[in-house]
Amino acid sequence: MKKIAIIEIYSHHVFVDTLSSVLANAGFELDVYVNKKIYEEGGPLFKNNNPNINFYVSNSNESDFSFLKRIRPIIENENDLVILNSVQGFKILLFYLLPFKINTIAAAGRISEFFNNEYKLLGFKTLRDFIYYNFTVVFLNRIISRLKGIIVHTEQAKNYAISNGYKLPIHKMPFALNLAEKQFLSDKKSDQNINFIVTGAIENISRDIGGMLDAFESIWKKNINNINLIVLSRPKGSFGESILERMKKIKQEGNPIKFYNGWIPEREYNIELQKADFIIAPIRENYYGCGELTSATVESIKYCIPSLYPDWYKPEIELESCSLYFSSHIELSNHIENLSKDMNLLNYYKNNAETNLKKYNIKNETKNIYEFITTNRIL
């Protein structure tokens, strides 16, 4: 049995679960290395009984660099392939400094960063943005040159890589699988209201949370009260804190909004999602415009939930029939209001989601990744 190592030290615990489950089902033995923070955030996702998946967690107070340095010779001696689950953020430097001597592939979540080929001196709002952009140009390109292939999550991301001259194997797979059984649900909706959910970090660079709140406030001011907004997000930085204060004020005014001020436990996060009727993706084009996957798509696939996207976003073809699009917060408000008044319209999109998103299952993805690895001689 061939052995594959998976490493995650950034934040994508859901994709660790997806990738390890599919590879184990394809007949590979998995050694999964995660830092302590990722392991704790993953919660129930990492409590599996599959004998072909072995988890290894960093020690308390062990830095990510020390963790990688310690496990690198073990992986090189015991595994046939290593998959870098997230090559993102300033963790990129660690993977550059500690290359593996065995075949390596990486998940390209931020596909636009993977193919930044030119340095830039202007056009940045902060010094950090300037440093980070040019940092990725220096180090990420060198990491890519060592890889035997990449994994992406959307067709648009795959086309983007090809259009930028990437010649090696590319495998497209979902970030999360459709759950045939809703395994976390412990209680049901307590009312007949329509639940709209927002996921992902509250930060200005990636999401127009303010515009989305404008849309809901305009509806609530019309005394349309059968709409709940659940913000399954945690605030980041001063912008996130300002949005948190705004949501507190909205709630104090008697509007049906629920939100969190920190990390949401995995179990609670999934319970809330299973009560959702629609997911909203108030995402920005300069952050998600090249095929980057938004969390709204991830949760749509997991729980067969229809979504609302900006009109420039291009989801996978299976999501087209269960998606609505908006060009402004006014159009978003109109969509929400129409759905609140027409249960037949709401059920149309929910039924389409239920029908079309079940193709993202472990059986199909097992076949796809096995063919990718064997056909391309990755191992």
N, C-alpha and C positions, 0 to 999 in steps of 0.2 A: 504494500500500500504506500503510495507516494504521500509525503508529508509537506504541508504548506503552513508557513507562519504568517500571521496577520498582526500588524502593529498599529495601535491607535493611541496617540498621545495628545490629540487636539481636542475634539469634542463630539465626534460623530458615532456615538454608541449605538444608534439605531442601525447604521450601515454595518457595524461589526456583527450585529445579530443577523442581518440579511446575508451578508457574505459568508459567514461561518456556517449558517444553516444550509445554504445552497451547496457549498463545497462539500460539506459532510455528507449531504444527501447524494452527491455525485460520486462518493466512494473514496474521498481523500481524508486523511487524518489531519486535524487542525491543531496547531499550537497558537493560541491567541494571547498576545501580549498587550496589556493595557496599563496605563498608570492608575494610581489609586483613585484619583478624582473621577476618571471615566468609569471605573468599575462601580463606584458608589452611585454615580448619576444614572447608570444603566439599570440599576435595581433588578427587577424581576426578569429583564431580558437575558441576564447572564446566569440565571438559575435554571440550567437545562440538565437533562439526564442523558444527553447523547454521549456515548462512550468514545466517539471519535473526535470530540472537542475538548481540549485541555486549556484551561485558563491560567495565565501567569500574571500576577499583579505586582507593580512596583512596591518597594518597601516604604514604610512611613518615613517621611523626610528625605526620600531619595529623589534627586532632581531627575528630570527627563533625560538630560545628557548622561548622567551616571547610569540610569536605567538602560538606555540604548547601548552604552559602552559595555555594560555587564552582559546583556543578552546577545549582543552581536556574535561573539564566537560560538555561543550555544546554538543559535539559529543556523549559522554557517555549517556547523558540524552535524546537525540533526535534521535539517530540512532541505527540501529540493527546490523550494520557491519561497520568496517572501513578498507579501503584498503590503505596501504602505497605504493604510486605509485613508489617511488624510495627510496630504502634503500641502499645508496651508499655514498662513500666519508666519510668525517669526520662528515656528518650529521647523521651517524649511532649512534654516541654518544647521540644525542638528543632523538632518538627513544628508546634507551636503558634507558635513565634517565626518560622518560615520557611514561611508558607503559599504554595501554588502558584496561579498565575493561570489554569491550565488545569484541565479536569475532573479530579477526584481521587476515588479510592475507596480503601478501606483494608481489610486483613484484620483481623477482630476475633477474635483468638485468645483473649483473656481477656474473654469476652462479658459477664461480670458487672461488670467494670470499665467497659465501654463505657456501661453504663446505671446507674452510681452517680449518683443525682440529689440525694441529701441529705447534708449535712455531718454528721459525727459527732464528738463530743468524748470519748465513753467507749467502753469495750469493747476497748481495744487492749493488747497485751502489751508493746509497746515504743514508744518515741517515734518510731522510724523508721516503724512501722506506721501510727501516727496521722498523721504527715506525708504518707506515701505515699497513704493512702486519700483524704484531703482534697485532696491535690495532683491526683489523677485527676479528682475532682469538678470542680475549677476548670478544668483545661486540656483534659481529654479531651472534655468536653461541647462546648467551643468548637470543637475540631477536627471533631467529628461534624457540627456545623451547617454546615460547609464542604463536606462530602462529597456525592457524587452517588449513593452506594450503598456497601454493605459486602459483604465475603466472609466467610462462616462455614464451619465444618467439620462441623457436626452438625445434625440436624433439631431437636434440643432447643435448640441455640443460636439457630437461626432462630426457633423459637416464642418463645423468651425475648425476642428483640429485638422481635417483633411485639407481645407482651403488654406490653412497656414503651412502646408507642406509636410505634415506628419505622415510618414510612410510605414511605420510599424503597426502591428495589430492593435485594433481598438475594439473593446467589448462594451456594448451598451447594456446596462442592467438597472432596474429600479433601485432606488435608495432603500425602499421598504416593500415588503410583500403584502398582498391582500390577505387579511386574516379571515379565514373561513368561519371561525367561531370567535365571537367577541369575548375574549377570555378575561378581561378585567372588570366587566360591568357588574356593579353590586347594587345599584339603584337606578330607577328610571326617572325620566323627566317628571317633575312635580306639577307641571301645568301644561297647557296646550299651546303655549307661546312658541314662536319660531326662534330657534337658537342659531345665531350667527357667530362663528368662531374665527378668531385671528390668532395665528401662531408666528413664531420667529421673534428674534430680538427686537426690542424697541430702541432703534437707533436711526438717526436721521439719514445716514448715508444709504441705507438699504430700503427703508419703508416710509411711506407718507402716512404715518399714523394720525397726524393732525387733520389731514383732509378726510380720512375715514371717520374720525370723530365728528367732524363738521356734518358729514352725511347723516349720521345717526341722530345728532342733535336736531337737525332740521326736520326729521321724521317725528321724533318725540314731541317737538313743539306743536305738531298737528294733532296731538293727543292720540296718535296711533301707538297703542301700548301692548300689542301682542308680539313685540320683538325684543328678544334678549340679545345683548352683546357680551360675549365672554372673551376676554383678552388673555389667551394662554401664552403670555410673553413675559419676559423679565426686562426691566429697564436697564439701559446701559448708559453710563456717563451722565452729564448734566442735562442732555436732551431727554434721556429716558426719565430722569427725575422730574423734569418739567411736565412731561406727559402724564406721569403718575399723579402729580398734583392736580392736573386738569381732570383726570378720571375720578379722583376723589370728590372734586367739586360737582361733577356730573352726577355722581351717585348721591351726594347730599341733597341734590335737587329732586330726588325721587325717581330718577331714571333707572331702568333695569340693566345695569352694567355690572359685570364681575371682572376683577383683575387681581393680579398678584404683584408683590414687590420684591420677589426674589426667585430662586430656583424652584420649579414645580416638580414634586416627586413624580416619578414615572407612572405609578399606579393612578394617582389623581389626574394626571395629564390625560391618560387614556380613557378614564371614566368620563371626563368632560367631553372628550371628542366623540364618544359613542352616543352622546345626547345631541350632537350637532345636526342641523338640517342643511346648512350651507357653510362653506369656508370662504373667507375673504382674503385675498392676497394684495394688500396695498403697497406693492413693491415698486421700486424705482428702476427705470430702464438702464441707467448708467451702471447699475450693480448687477442686474439680472438679464441684460439684453443679449448676451452671446450664447445662451443655452444653459446658464447656471440654473440649478434646480432650486425652487422655492419650497419651503416647508408645507405650504398649502397643497402642493401636488403630492407630496409624501403622504400627508394625512388623508387626502382624497382616496389614494390608492389603498391605503391600509383599511379604511372603514367604509369605502364606497359612498363618499360624500361629494355632492356637486360643489363647484367652486365659482367664485367671481374673480376675474383677472383684469388687469389693464389691457386695453385693446392691442398693444404692441407685443404682448407675451404670446409665445407659441408653445402650448403644451403638446404632449404626445397625442397622436391621432385618436387614441381610445378615449381621451378626455374631452374631445371636441363636443360631443353630443350632451355632455353633462356640465358644460361650462357656459357662463355668461361673461360679457366683456363690457368695460366702462372706459370712457375717455376722460372723465372728470369726476369729482366727488358729487356733483349734481346728478350725473348719469348713474353713479353708484346708488345714490339716494333713491332715484326713480326705480331702479331694479329691485331694491330692498322693499320699497313700498308696494310694488306690483306683486311680489312674492307673498307679502303679508296679507294681501287682499284676495289672492287667487290660489286656493289649495290645489286645484288641478294643475296649475302651472308649476307649483312647487313639487308636486308628486311626479310630474313629467321628468324633471331633471333628476330627482332622487331615484326614480326607476331606471333611467338611463345609466346612472352611476352604478347601480346595483348590477345591471346586466353587463356593462362593458369593462369594468375594472377588475373583474374576477380573473382575467387572463394573466394578471401579475401574481401568479401563484408559484409555489415551490417546485411543482412538477415541471412547468414550462421553463423556469429560470435554471433549474438543474440541468436540463438538456442543453440550454443555450451556453452555459458557462463551461460545461464539459466539452462541447464542440470547440469553443474558443481555445481552451487550453491544449486540447489534443491536436486539433487541426493545425494550429500555429506553432506547435512544438514548443510551447512555453516551458513545459517541464522536460 
